[in-house]
Amino acid sequence: MRTMTGVAVGAVLAGVLLFARCPQAQEPASPNETPVSESELQTYIDVYGAMQADHDLDIQNVVAQYHLTLEEFRDIERRIQRQPALVDRVRQALLEKAKARASFVTPPTLGVENPDTE
């Protein structure tokens, strides 16, 4: 089961990373663009971390919990994606969150009985 969790975590990260590295998604930065604040970066990580932990979550509901519209969240996302160092920070933070969750998952017994209890 740990392998399945690892595969699922890898798939989620791969999706986020592919989107983040997609050349079409990267637009030229305007000279008067607002830099990404630490709180915006943390919100971005928290939103994706929540969705990574619970695949049933809807992004609009998650960003609303942070008092953002989807448009405001996507603006933060675009500004992050224009800065490779921030993309790397997001990647590392999401990977750490996924590893932490995976370490708490205990695999089911799959019907195998414990020989010590017989």
Biopython code that builds the backbone (N, CA, C, O; Angstrom):
import numpy as np
from Bio.PDB.StructureBuilder import StructureBuilder

atoms = [
    (1, "MET", "N", (0.822, -1.187, 0.000)),
    (1, "MET", "CA", (0.000, 0.000, 0.000)),
    (1, "MET", "C", (0.869, 1.255, 0.000)),
    (1, "MET", "O", (0.495, 2.272, -0.584)),
    (2, "ARG", "N", (2.031, 1.182, 0.658)),
    (2, "ARG", "CA", (2.929, 2.339, 0.637)),
    (2, "ARG", "C", (3.331, 2.667, -0.791)),
    (2, "ARG", "O", (3.488, 3.835, -1.144)),
    (3, "THR", "N", (3.498, 1.627, -1.618)),
    (3, "THR", "CA", (3.866, 1.858, -3.000)),
    (3, "THR", "C", (2.763, 2.616, -3.718)),
    (3, "THR", "O", (3.046, 3.529, -4.494)),
    (4, "MET", "N", (1.512, 2.254, -3.473)),
    (4, "MET", "CA", (0.391, 2.956, -4.089)),
    (4, "MET", "C", (0.354, 4.414, -3.629)),
    (4, "MET", "O", (0.110, 5.316, -4.431)),
    (5, "THR", "N", (0.597, 4.642, -2.343)),
    (5, "THR", "CA", (0.607, 6.006, -1.831)),
    (5, "THR", "C", (1.727, 6.795, -2.489)),
    (5, "THR", "O", (1.540, 7.945, -2.887)),
    (6, "GLY", "N", (2.876, 6.177, -2.600)),
    (6, "GLY", "CA", (4.005, 6.832, -3.249)),
    (6, "GLY", "C", (3.722, 7.149, -4.702)),
    (6, "GLY", "O", (4.097, 8.210, -5.199)),
    (7, "VAL", "N", (3.054, 6.220, -5.388)),
    (7, "VAL", "CA", (2.700, 6.441, -6.791)),
    (7, "VAL", "C", (1.703, 7.586, -6.902)),
    (7, "VAL", "O", (1.830, 8.444, -7.776)),
    (8, "ALA", "N", (0.707, 7.598, -6.011)),
    (8, "ALA", "CA", (-0.299, 8.663, -6.039)),
    (8, "ALA", "C", (0.347, 10.020, -5.769)),
    (8, "ALA", "O", (0.051, 11.003, -6.449)),
    (9, "VAL", "N", (1.226, 10.066, -4.776)),
    (9, "VAL", "CA", (1.920, 11.312, -4.447)),
    (9, "VAL", "C", (2.766, 11.754, -5.640)),
    (9, "VAL", "O", (2.780, 12.932, -5.998)),
    (10, "GLY", "N", (3.455, 10.820, -6.238)),
    (10, "GLY", "CA", (4.280, 11.140, -7.400)),
    (10, "GLY", "C", (3.460, 11.677, -8.553)),
    (10, "GLY", "O", (3.878, 12.609, -9.241)),
    (11, "ALA", "N", (2.279, 11.084, -8.767)),
    (11, "ALA", "CA", (1.411, 11.532, -9.858)),
    (11, "ALA", "C", (0.921, 12.957, -9.614)),
    (11, "ALA", "O", (0.897, 13.776, -10.533)),
    (12, "VAL", "N", (0.533, 13.250, -8.384)),
    (12, "VAL", "CA", (0.066, 14.602, -8.063)),
    (12, "VAL", "C", (1.194, 15.608, -8.266)),
    (12, "VAL", "O", (0.993, 16.659, -8.875)),
    (13, "LEU", "N", (2.367, 15.286, -7.759)),
    (13, "LEU", "CA", (3.503, 16.201, -7.912)),
    (13, "LEU", "C", (3.875, 16.381, -9.374)),
    (13, "LEU", "O", (4.197, 17.487, -9.809)),
    (14, "ALA", "N", (3.828, 15.289, -10.131)),
    (14, "ALA", "CA", (4.157, 15.386, -11.551)),
    (14, "ALA", "C", (3.182, 16.316, -12.266)),
    (14, "ALA", "O", (3.585, 17.111, -13.114)),
    (15, "GLY", "N", (1.901, 16.215, -11.922)),
    (15, "GLY", "CA", (0.902, 17.098, -12.534)),
    (15, "GLY", "C", (1.168, 18.549, -12.214)),
    (15, "GLY", "O", (1.126, 19.405, -13.097)),
    (16, "VAL", "N", (1.442, 18.826, -10.954)),
    (16, "VAL", "CA", (1.721, 20.209, -10.545)),
    (16, "VAL", "C", (2.987, 20.709, -11.231)),
    (16, "VAL", "O", (3.033, 21.846, -11.701)),
    (17, "LEU", "N", (3.999, 19.876, -11.289)),
    (17, "LEU", "CA", (5.265, 20.301, -11.872)),
    (17, "LEU", "C", (5.158, 20.488, -13.379)),
    (17, "LEU", "O", (5.746, 21.417, -13.933)),
    (18, "LEU", "N", (4.407, 19.608, -14.049)),
    (18, "LEU", "CA", (4.240, 19.774, -15.488)),
    (18, "LEU", "C", (3.505, 21.062, -15.795)),
    (18, "LEU", "O", (3.866, 21.788, -16.722)),
    (19, "PHE", "N", (2.469, 21.344, -15.013)),
    (19, "PHE", "CA", (1.751, 22.594, -15.220)),
    (19, "PHE", "C", (2.663, 23.777, -14.946)),
    (19, "PHE", "O", (2.644, 24.767, -15.677)),
    (20, "ALA", "N", (3.455, 23.672, -13.900)),
    (20, "ALA", "CA", (4.334, 24.775, -13.520)),
    (20, "ALA", "C", (5.429, 25.012, -14.557)),
    (20, "ALA", "O", (5.893, 26.141, -14.712)),
    (21, "ARG", "N", (5.847, 23.973, -15.262)),
    (21, "ARG", "CA", (6.931, 24.107, -16.240)),
    (21, "ARG", "C", (6.424, 24.245, -17.675)),
    (21, "ARG", "O", (7.227, 24.348, -18.603)),
    (22, "CYS", "N", (5.121, 24.248, -17.868)),
    (22, "CYS", "CA", (4.537, 24.339, -19.195)),
    (22, "CYS", "C", (4.920, 25.668, -19.846)),
    (22, "CYS", "O", (4.602, 26.725, -19.301)),
    (23, "PRO", "N", (5.603, 25.642, -21.013)),
    (23, "PRO", "CA", (6.051, 26.889, -21.619)),
    (23, "PRO", "C", (4.911, 27.845, -21.965)),
    (23, "PRO", "O", (5.086, 29.059, -21.870)),
    (24, "GLN", "N", (3.735, 27.322, -22.367)),
    (24, "GLN", "CA", (2.626, 28.181, -22.714)),
    (24, "GLN", "C", (2.131, 28.954, -21.493)),
    (24, "GLN", "O", (1.638, 30.073, -21.630)),
    (25, "ALA", "N", (2.255, 28.375, -20.314)),
    (25, "ALA", "CA", (1.727, 28.999, -19.102)),
    (25, "ALA", "C", (2.616, 30.151, -18.627)),
    (25, "ALA", "O", (2.187, 30.979, -17.824)),
    (26, "GLN", "N", (3.835, 30.201, -19.116)),
    (26, "GLN", "CA", (4.745, 31.238, -18.648)),
    (26, "GLN", "C", (4.672, 32.442, -19.579)),
    (26, "GLN", "O", (5.098, 32.395, -20.733)),
    (27, "GLU", "N", (4.130, 33.499, -19.045)),
    (27, "GLU", "CA", (3.995, 34.735, -19.796)),
    (27, "GLU", "C", (5.121, 35.676, -19.390)),
    (27, "GLU", "O", (5.651, 35.570, -18.284)),
    (28, "PRO", "N", (5.487, 36.591, -20.270)),
    (28, "PRO", "CA", (6.531, 37.547, -19.868)),
    (28, "PRO", "C", (6.050, 38.404, -18.706)),
    (28, "PRO", "O", (4.912, 38.873, -18.690)),
    (29, "ALA", "N", (6.915, 38.597, -17.759)),
    (29, "ALA", "CA", (6.575, 39.407, -16.588)),
    (29, "ALA", "C", (6.506, 40.873, -16.983)),
    (29, "ALA", "O", (7.352, 41.372, -17.725)),
    (30, "SER", "N", (5.496, 41.547, -16.481)),
    (30, "SER", "CA", (5.407, 42.975, -16.756)),
    (30, "SER", "C", (6.309, 43.710, -15.763)),
    (30, "SER", "O", (6.508, 43.234, -14.645)),
    (31, "PRO", "N", (6.847, 44.840, -16.148)),
    (31, "PRO", "CA", (7.786, 45.551, -15.272)),
    (31, "PRO", "C", (7.148, 46.036, -13.965)),
    (31, "PRO", "O", (7.849, 46.222, -12.970)),
    (32, "ASN", "N", (5.842, 46.240, -13.961)),
    (32, "ASN", "CA", (5.199, 46.725, -12.741)),
    (32, "ASN", "C", (4.446, 45.612, -12.004)),
    (32, "ASN", "O", (3.523, 45.881, -11.235)),
    (33, "GLU", "N", (4.847, 44.368, -12.245)),
    (33, "GLU", "CA", (4.204, 43.230, -11.590)),
    (33, "GLU", "C", (4.555, 43.193, -10.098)),
    (33, "GLU", "O", (5.696, 43.437, -9.704)),
    (34, "THR", "N", (3.560, 42.885, -9.295)),
    (34, "THR", "CA", (3.754, 42.796, -7.849)),
    (34, "THR", "C", (4.546, 41.538, -7.520)),
    (34, "THR", "O", (4.199, 40.458, -7.998)),
    (35, "PRO", "N", (5.598, 41.647, -6.718)),
    (35, "PRO", "CA", (6.346, 40.445, -6.323)),
    (35, "PRO", "C", (5.481, 39.548, -5.433)),
    (35, "PRO", "O", (4.545, 40.015, -4.784)),
    (36, "VAL", "N", (5.802, 38.279, -5.414)),
    (36, "VAL", "CA", (5.078, 37.314, -4.583)),
    (36, "VAL", "C", (5.547, 37.471, -3.144)),
    (36, "VAL", "O", (6.740, 37.372, -2.857)),
    (37, "SER", "N", (4.604, 37.717, -2.241)),
    (37, "SER", "CA", (4.954, 37.843, -0.826)),
    (37, "SER", "C", (5.078, 36.450, -0.207)),
    (37, "SER", "O", (4.609, 35.462, -0.772)),
    (38, "GLU", "N", (5.706, 36.391, 0.939)),
    (38, "GLU", "CA", (5.837, 35.115, 1.651)),
    (38, "GLU", "C", (4.460, 34.547, 2.011)),
    (38, "GLU", "O", (4.247, 33.336, 1.942)),
    (39, "SER", "N", (3.531, 35.420, 2.392)),
    (39, "SER", "CA", (2.196, 34.938, 2.759)),
    (39, "SER", "C", (1.454, 34.389, 1.534)),
    (39, "SER", "O", (0.720, 33.408, 1.644)),
    (40, "GLU", "N", (1.644, 35.019, 0.367)),
    (40, "GLU", "CA", (1.032, 34.494, -0.854)),
    (40, "GLU", "C", (1.632, 33.142, -1.220)),
    (40, "GLU", "O", (0.915, 32.220, -1.610)),
    (41, "LEU", "N", (2.942, 33.030, -1.091)),
    (41, "LEU", "CA", (3.608, 31.763, -1.377)),
    (41, "LEU", "C", (3.105, 30.669, -0.440)),
    (41, "LEU", "O", (2.836, 29.551, -0.877)),
    (42, "GLN", "N", (2.979, 30.987, 0.839)),
    (42, "GLN", "CA", (2.499, 30.002, 1.807)),
    (42, "GLN", "C", (1.044, 29.618, 1.529)),
    (42, "GLN", "O", (0.676, 28.450, 1.658)),
    (43, "THR", "N", (0.226, 30.582, 1.153)),
    (43, "THR", "CA", (-1.162, 30.284, 0.805)),
    (43, "THR", "C", (-1.218, 29.347, -0.388)),
    (43, "THR", "O", (-1.993, 28.391, -0.391)),
    (44, "TYR", "N", (-0.407, 29.613, -1.396)),
    (44, "TYR", "CA", (-0.343, 28.763, -2.592)),
    (44, "TYR", "C", (0.035, 27.333, -2.208)),
    (44, "TYR", "O", (-0.588, 26.376, -2.668)),
    (45, "ILE", "N", (1.049, 27.194, -1.370)),
    (45, "ILE", "CA", (1.491, 25.871, -0.912)),
    (45, "ILE", "C", (0.389, 25.202, -0.098)),
    (45, "ILE", "O", (0.132, 24.010, -0.264)),
    (46, "ASP", "N", (-0.259, 25.956, 0.774)),
    (46, "ASP", "CA", (-1.321, 25.394, 1.609)),
    (46, "ASP", "C", (-2.509, 24.912, 0.769)),
    (46, "ASP", "O", (-3.075, 23.853, 1.041)),
    (47, "VAL", "N", (-2.879, 25.685, -0.241)),
    (47, "VAL", "CA", (-4.006, 25.292, -1.101)),
    (47, "VAL", "C", (-3.681, 23.993, -1.816)),
    (47, "VAL", "O", (-4.475, 23.052, -1.786)),
    (48, "TYR", "N", (-2.521, 23.931, -2.460)),
    (48, "TYR", "CA", (-2.165, 22.705, -3.166)),
    (48, "TYR", "C", (-1.915, 21.554, -2.198)),
    (48, "TYR", "O", (-2.205, 20.403, -2.524)),
    (49, "GLY", "N", (-1.387, 21.844, -1.027)),
    (49, "GLY", "CA", (-1.189, 20.807, -0.019)),
    (49, "GLY", "C", (-2.505, 20.219, 0.441)),
    (49, "GLY", "O", (-2.613, 19.007, 0.626)),
    (50, "ALA", "N", (-3.516, 21.067, 0.629)),
    (50, "ALA", "CA", (-4.841, 20.583, 1.037)),
    (50, "ALA", "C", (-5.454, 19.715, -0.052)),
    (50, "ALA", "O", (-6.041, 18.672, 0.236)),
    (51, "MET", "N", (-5.319, 20.141, -1.293)),
    (51, "MET", "CA", (-5.873, 19.358, -2.397)),
    (51, "MET", "C", (-5.093, 18.058, -2.606)),
    (51, "MET", "O", (-5.657, 17.053, -3.039)),
    (52, "GLN", "N", (-3.817, 18.082, -2.302)),
    (52, "GLN", "CA", (-2.989, 16.893, -2.395)),
    (52, "GLN", "C", (-3.410, 15.879, -1.333)),
    (52, "GLN", "O", (-3.400, 14.673, -1.582)),
    (53, "ALA", "N", (-3.778, 16.369, -0.157)),
    (53, "ALA", "CA", (-4.175, 15.491, 0.942)),
    (53, "ALA", "C", (-5.588, 14.945, 0.755)),
    (53, "ALA", "O", (-5.883, 13.837, 1.202)),
    (54, "ASP", "N", (-6.461, 15.706, 0.103)),
    (54, "ASP", "CA", (-7.845, 15.290, -0.096)),
    (54, "ASP", "C", (-8.250, 15.604, -1.531)),
    (54, "ASP", "O", (-8.587, 16.740, -1.862)),
    (55, "HIS", "N", (-8.211, 14.590, -2.365)),
    (55, "HIS", "CA", (-8.474, 14.772, -3.795)),
    (55, "HIS", "C", (-9.931, 15.117, -4.091)),
    (55, "HIS", "O", (-10.259, 15.453, -5.229)),
    (56, "ASP", "N", (-10.795, 15.041, -3.111)),
    (56, "ASP", "CA", (-12.199, 15.391, -3.302)),
    (56, "ASP", "C", (-12.454, 16.885, -3.156)),
    (56, "ASP", "O", (-13.554, 17.356, -3.445)),
    (57, "LEU", "N", (-11.452, 17.633, -2.712)),
    (57, "LEU", "CA", (-11.630, 19.066, -2.524)),
    (57, "LEU", "C", (-11.719, 19.781, -3.866)),
    (57, "LEU", "O", (-11.067, 19.397, -4.836)),
    (58, "ASP", "N", (-12.517, 20.799, -3.901)),
    (58, "ASP", "CA", (-12.693, 21.644, -5.069)),
    (58, "ASP", "C", (-11.846, 22.906, -4.864)),
    (58, "ASP", "O", (-11.902, 23.523, -3.800)),
    (59, "ILE", "N", (-11.072, 23.286, -5.867)),
    (59, "ILE", "CA", (-10.160, 24.417, -5.701)),
    (59, "ILE", "C", (-10.887, 25.700, -5.318)),
    (59, "ILE", "O", (-10.367, 26.489, -4.530)),
    (60, "GLN", "N", (-12.069, 25.917, -5.857)),
    (60, "GLN", "CA", (-12.802, 27.140, -5.526)),
    (60, "GLN", "C", (-13.159, 27.184, -4.048)),
    (60, "GLN", "O", (-13.109, 28.246, -3.428)),
    (61, "ASN", "N", (-13.520, 26.039, -3.483)),
    (61, "ASN", "CA", (-13.841, 26.005, -2.054)),
    (61, "ASN", "C", (-12.596, 26.202, -1.199)),
    (61, "ASN", "O", (-12.646, 26.861, -0.161)),
    (62, "VAL", "N", (-11.491, 25.633, -1.634)),
    (62, "VAL", "CA", (-10.248, 25.762, -0.856)),
    (62, "VAL", "C", (-9.762, 27.208, -0.862)),
    (62, "VAL", "O", (-9.420, 27.746, 0.191)),
    (63, "VAL", "N", (-9.726, 27.846, -2.033)),
    (63, "VAL", "CA", (-9.229, 29.222, -2.073)),
    (63, "VAL", "C", (-10.177, 30.171, -1.335)),
    (63, "VAL", "O", (-9.738, 31.184, -0.790)),
    (64, "ALA", "N", (-11.466, 29.850, -1.315)),
    (64, "ALA", "CA", (-12.425, 30.678, -0.579)),
    (64, "ALA", "C", (-12.119, 30.656, 0.913)),
    (64, "ALA", "O", (-12.370, 31.638, 1.612)),
    (65, "GLN", "N", (-11.579, 29.542, 1.406)),
    (65, "GLN", "CA", (-11.205, 29.462, 2.816)),
    (65, "GLN", "C", (-10.083, 30.452, 3.149)),
    (65, "GLN", "O", (-9.911, 30.837, 4.306)),
    (66, "TYR", "N", (-9.336, 30.851, 2.146)),
    (66, "TYR", "CA", (-8.250, 31.824, 2.325)),
    (66, "TYR", "C", (-8.701, 33.225, 1.913)),
    (66, "TYR", "O", (-7.885, 34.135, 1.765)),
    (67, "HIS", "N", (-10.005, 33.380, 1.732)),
    (67, "HIS", "CA", (-10.612, 34.669, 1.380)),
    (67, "HIS", "C", (-10.063, 35.201, 0.061)),
    (67, "HIS", "O", (-9.795, 36.394, -0.083)),
    (68, "LEU", "N", (-9.900, 34.286, -0.903)),
    (68, "LEU", "CA", (-9.447, 34.640, -2.244)),
    (68, "LEU", "C", (-10.475, 34.177, -3.259)),
    (68, "LEU", "O", (-11.206, 33.215, -3.026)),
    (69, "THR", "N", (-10.524, 34.873, -4.390)),
    (69, "THR", "CA", (-11.289, 34.360, -5.517)),
    (69, "THR", "C", (-10.361, 33.442, -6.313)),
    (69, "THR", "O", (-9.144, 33.466, -6.133)),
    (70, "LEU", "N", (-10.939, 32.650, -7.175)),
    (70, "LEU", "CA", (-10.112, 31.785, -8.013)),
    (70, "LEU", "C", (-9.200, 32.638, -8.903)),
    (70, "LEU", "O", (-8.049, 32.271, -9.144)),
    (71, "GLU", "N", (-9.704, 33.758, -9.382)),
    (71, "GLU", "CA", (-8.901, 34.658, -10.217)),
    (71, "GLU", "C", (-7.687, 35.198, -9.448)),
    (71, "GLU", "O", (-6.587, 35.268, -9.995)),
    (72, "GLU", "N", (-7.887, 35.574, -8.196)),
    (72, "GLU", "CA", (-6.774, 36.076, -7.373)),
    (72, "GLU", "C", (-5.746, 34.963, -7.141)),
    (72, "GLU", "O", (-4.541, 35.209, -7.185)),
    (73, "PHE", "N", (-6.223, 33.744, -6.894)),
    (73, "PHE", "CA", (-5.318, 32.619, -6.685)),
    (73, "PHE", "C", (-4.509, 32.348, -7.953)),
    (73, "PHE", "O", (-3.300, 32.126, -7.888)),
    (74, "ARG", "N", (-5.179, 32.367, -9.103)),
    (74, "ARG", "CA", (-4.483, 32.115, -10.372)),
    (74, "ARG", "C", (-3.448, 33.209, -10.659)),
    (74, "ARG", "O", (-2.414, 32.935, -11.269)),
    (75, "ASP", "N", (-3.716, 34.435, -10.227)),
    (75, "ASP", "CA", (-2.734, 35.509, -10.384)),
    (75, "ASP", "C", (-1.480, 35.199, -9.568)),
    (75, "ASP", "O", (-0.358, 35.358, -10.049)),
    (76, "ILE", "N", (-1.686, 34.754, -8.325)),
    (76, "ILE", "CA", (-0.540, 34.360, -7.489)),
    (76, "ILE", "C", (0.213, 33.230, -8.173)),
    (76, "ILE", "O", (1.442, 33.241, -8.235)),
    (77, "GLU", "N", (-0.526, 32.259, -8.683)),
    (77, "GLU", "CA", (0.088, 31.110, -9.351)),
    (77, "GLU", "C", (0.926, 31.551, -10.546)),
    (77, "GLU", "O", (2.049, 31.078, -10.718)),
    (78, "ARG", "N", (0.397, 32.447, -11.370)),
    (78, "ARG", "CA", (1.147, 32.935, -12.537)),
    (78, "ARG", "C", (2.439, 33.638, -12.114)),
    (78, "ARG", "O", (3.491, 33.441, -12.722)),
    (79, "ARG", "N", (2.346, 34.456, -11.069)),
    (79, "ARG", "CA", (3.549, 35.177, -10.614)),
    (79, "ARG", "C", (4.588, 34.213, -10.045)),
    (79, "ARG", "O", (5.788, 34.423, -10.221)),
    (80, "ILE", "N", (4.135, 33.154, -9.363)),
    (80, "ILE", "CA", (5.067, 32.149, -8.843)),
    (80, "ILE", "C", (5.734, 31.412, -9.995)),
    (80, "ILE", "O", (6.943, 31.184, -9.973)),
    (81, "GLN", "N", (4.951, 31.042, -10.997)),
    (81, "GLN", "CA", (5.486, 30.255, -12.112)),
    (81, "GLN", "C", (6.511, 31.010, -12.952)),
    (81, "GLN", "O", (7.280, 30.392, -13.688)),
    (82, "ARG", "N", (6.529, 32.301, -12.853)),
    (82, "ARG", "CA", (7.520, 33.096, -13.589)),
    (82, "ARG", "C", (8.873, 33.132, -12.885)),
    (82, "ARG", "O", (9.846, 33.657, -13.427)),
    (83, "GLN", "N", (8.932, 32.575, -11.681)),
    (83, "GLN", "CA", (10.169, 32.607, -10.902)),
    (83, "GLN", "C", (10.600, 31.175, -10.554)),
    (83, "GLN", "O", (10.047, 30.571, -9.636)),
    (84, "PRO", "N", (11.565, 30.640, -11.269)),
    (84, "PRO", "CA", (11.989, 29.259, -11.041)),
    (84, "PRO", "C", (12.364, 28.948, -9.587)),
    (84, "PRO", "O", (12.135, 27.833, -9.118)),
    (85, "ALA", "N", (12.928, 29.903, -8.886)),
    (85, "ALA", "CA", (13.297, 29.653, -7.481)),
    (85, "ALA", "C", (12.047, 29.412, -6.632)),
    (85, "ALA", "O", (12.062, 28.574, -5.730)),
    (86, "LEU", "N", (10.968, 30.142, -6.917)),
    (86, "LEU", "CA", (9.723, 29.929, -6.171)),
    (86, "LEU", "C", (9.066, 28.619, -6.557)),
    (86, "LEU", "O", (8.499, 27.935, -5.705)),
    (87, "VAL", "N", (9.135, 28.258, -7.834)),
    (87, "VAL", "CA", (8.601, 26.963, -8.276)),
    (87, "VAL", "C", (9.320, 25.843, -7.532)),
    (87, "VAL", "O", (8.685, 24.882, -7.097)),
    (88, "ASP", "N", (10.626, 25.957, -7.384)),
    (88, "ASP", "CA", (11.396, 24.946, -6.654)),
    (88, "ASP", "C", (11.000, 24.898, -5.177)),
    (88, "ASP", "O", (10.911, 23.820, -4.589)),
    (89, "ARG", "N", (10.765, 26.060, -4.586)),
    (89, "ARG", "CA", (10.336, 26.088, -3.176)),
    (89, "ARG", "C", (8.981, 25.410, -3.006)),
    (89, "ARG", "O", (8.775, 24.661, -2.051)),
    (90, "VAL", "N", (8.061, 25.670, -3.928)),
    (90, "VAL", "CA", (6.741, 25.035, -3.880)),
    (90, "VAL", "C", (6.890, 23.532, -4.033)),
    (90, "VAL", "O", (6.302, 22.760, -3.274)),
    (91, "ARG", "N", (7.672, 23.123, -5.009)),
    (91, "ARG", "CA", (7.884, 21.692, -5.260)),
    (91, "ARG", "C", (8.415, 21.003, -4.000)),
    (91, "ARG", "O", (7.917, 19.948, -3.605)),
    (92, "GLN", "N", (9.413, 21.598, -3.383)),
    (92, "GLN", "CA", (10.019, 21.013, -2.184)),
    (92, "GLN", "C", (9.020, 20.961, -1.032)),
    (92, "GLN", "O", (8.938, 19.955, -0.327)),
    (93, "ALA", "N", (8.273, 22.023, -0.839)),
    (93, "ALA", "CA", (7.291, 22.061, 0.255)),
    (93, "ALA", "C", (6.200, 21.013, 0.060)),
    (93, "ALA", "O", (5.808, 20.343, 1.015)),
    (94, "LEU", "N", (5.704, 20.866, -1.178)),
    (94, "LEU", "CA", (4.661, 19.872, -1.439)),
    (94, "LEU", "C", (5.201, 18.459, -1.306)),
    (94, "LEU", "O", (4.498, 17.563, -0.840)),
    (95, "LEU", "N", (6.436, 18.260, -1.711)),
    (95, "LEU", "CA", (7.058, 16.947, -1.557)),
    (95, "LEU", "C", (7.201, 16.590, -0.085)),
    (95, "LEU", "O", (6.922, 15.458, 0.311)),
    (96, "GLU", "N", (7.632, 17.547, 0.725)),
    (96, "GLU", "CA", (7.758, 17.307, 2.165)),
    (96, "GLU", "C", (6.407, 17.003, 2.807)),
    (96, "GLU", "O", (6.310, 16.122, 3.661)),
    (97, "LYS", "N", (5.365, 17.728, 2.399)),
    (97, "LYS", "CA", (4.018, 17.465, 2.922)),
    (97, "LYS", "C", (3.566, 16.062, 2.540)),
    (97, "LYS", "O", (2.996, 15.344, 3.362)),
    (98, "ALA", "N", (3.819, 15.674, 1.305)),
    (98, "ALA", "CA", (3.410, 14.349, 0.837)),
    (98, "ALA", "C", (4.165, 13.242, 1.586)),
    (98, "ALA", "O", (3.576, 12.229, 1.962)),
    (99, "LYS", "N", (5.448, 13.440, 1.795)),
    (99, "LYS", "CA", (6.240, 12.449, 2.536)),
    (99, "LYS", "C", (5.758, 12.337, 3.975)),
    (99, "LYS", "O", (5.688, 11.237, 4.524)),
    (100, "ALA", "N", (5.430, 13.460, 4.583)),
    (100, "ALA", "CA", (4.946, 13.449, 5.969)),
    (100, "ALA", "C", (3.629, 12.684, 6.059)),
    (100, "ALA", "O", (3.427, 11.897, 6.984)),
    (101, "ARG", "N", (2.737, 12.914, 5.104)),
    (101, "ARG", "CA", (1.462, 12.184, 5.115)),
    (101, "ARG", "C", (1.688, 10.704, 4.874)),
    (101, "ARG", "O", (1.055, 9.870, 5.521)),
    (102, "ALA", "N", (2.579, 10.364, 3.957)),
    (102, "ALA", "CA", (2.834, 8.967, 3.623)),
    (102, "ALA", "C", (3.416, 8.201, 4.810)),
    (102, "ALA", "O", (3.167, 7.005, 4.959)),
    (103, "SER", "N", (4.181, 8.879, 5.645)),
    (103, "SER", "CA", (4.784, 8.188, 6.785)),
    (103, "SER", "C", (3.750, 7.837, 7.843)),
    (103, "SER", "O", (3.990, 6.974, 8.688)),
    (104, "PHE", "N", (2.578, 8.514, 7.800)),
    (104, "PHE", "CA", (1.525, 8.215, 8.766)),
    (104, "PHE", "C", (0.522, 7.194, 8.252)),
    (104, "PHE", "O", (-0.345, 6.749, 9.004)),
    (105, "VAL", "N", (0.625, 6.820, 6.998)),
    (105, "VAL", "CA", (-0.298, 5.849, 6.419)),
    (105, "VAL", "C", (0.192, 4.448, 6.757)),
    (105, "VAL", "O", (1.335, 4.089, 6.472)),
    (106, "THR", "N", (-0.677, 3.673, 7.361)),
    (106, "THR", "CA", (-0.327, 2.288, 7.653)),
    (106, "THR", "C", (-1.040, 1.392, 6.659)),
    (106, "THR", "O", (-2.243, 1.539, 6.442)),
    (107, "PRO", "N", (-0.315, 0.467, 6.054)),
    (107, "PRO", "CA", (-0.947, -0.389, 5.046)),
    (107, "PRO", "C", (-1.943, -1.350, 5.699)),
    (107, "PRO", "O", (-1.725, -1.808, 6.820)),
    (108, "PRO", "N", (-3.037, -1.652, 4.994)),
    (108, "PRO", "CA", (-3.997, -2.620, 5.533)),
    (108, "PRO", "C", (-3.400, -4.018, 5.517)),
    (108, "PRO", "O", (-2.433, -4.281, 4.803)),
    (109, "THR", "N", (-3.975, -4.905, 6.300)),
    (109, "THR", "CA", (-3.442, -6.270, 6.400)),
    (109, "THR", "C", (-3.795, -7.112, 5.191)),
    (109, "THR", "O", (-3.190, -8.165, 4.988)),
    (110, "LEU", "N", (-4.748, -6.690, 4.386)),
    (110, "LEU", "CA", (-5.161, -7.396, 3.177)),
    (110, "LEU", "C", (-5.585, -8.836, 3.457)),
    (110, "LEU", "O", (-5.333, -9.732, 2.651)),
    (111, "GLY", "N", (-6.217, -9.048, 4.582)),
    (111, "GLY", "CA", (-6.752, -10.361, 4.899)),
    (111, "GLY", "C", (-5.739, -11.332, 5.464)),
    (111, "GLY", "O", (-6.102, -12.465, 5.781)),
    (112, "VAL", "N", (-4.504, -10.946, 5.602)),
    (112, "VAL", "CA", (-3.483, -11.825, 6.162)),
    (112, "VAL", "C", (-3.578, -11.722, 7.681)),
    (112, "VAL", "O", (-3.489, -10.642, 8.264)),
    (113, "GLU", "N", (-3.757, -12.862, 8.282)),
    (113, "GLU", "CA", (-3.900, -12.860, 9.736)),
    (113, "GLU", "C", (-2.531, -12.907, 10.396)),
    (113, "GLU", "O", (-1.574, -13.447, 9.842)),
    (114, "ASN", "N", (-2.460, -12.345, 11.559)),
    (114, "ASN", "CA", (-1.235, -12.304, 12.338)),
    (114, "ASN", "C", (-0.998, -13.689, 12.927)),
    (114, "ASN", "O", (-1.841, -14.164, 13.688)),
    (115, "PRO", "N", (0.112, -14.361, 12.610)),
    (115, "PRO", "CA", (0.365, -15.701, 13.131)),
    (115, "PRO", "C", (0.554, -15.722, 14.655)),
    (115, "PRO", "O", (0.391, -16.767, 15.286)),
    (116, "ASP", "N", (0.892, -14.590, 15.234)),
    (116, "ASP", "CA", (1.103, -14.551, 16.688)),
    (116, "ASP", "C", (-0.206, -14.631, 17.466)),
    (116, "ASP", "O", (-0.197, -14.942, 18.657)),
    (117, "THR", "N", (-1.330, -14.354, 16.807)),
    (117, "THR", "CA", (-2.601, -14.350, 17.527)),
    (117, "THR", "C", (-3.288, -15.707, 17.493)),
    (117, "THR", "O", (-4.307, -15.887, 18.160)),
    (118, "GLU", "N", (-2.768, -16.656, 16.745)),
    (118, "GLU", "CA", (-3.401, -17.980, 16.666)),
    (118, "GLU", "C", (-2.917, -18.892, 17.750)),
    (118, "GLU", "O", (-3.349, -20.042, 17.828)),
]
sb = StructureBuilder()
sb.init_structure("model")
sb.init_model(0)
sb.init_chain("A")
sb.init_seg("    ")
for serial, (resi, resn, name, xyz) in enumerate(atoms, 1):
    if name == "N":
        sb.init_residue(resn, " ", resi, " ")
    sb.init_atom(name, np.array(xyz, "f"), 0.0, 1.0, " ", f" {name:<3s}", serial, name[0])
structure = sb.get_structure()
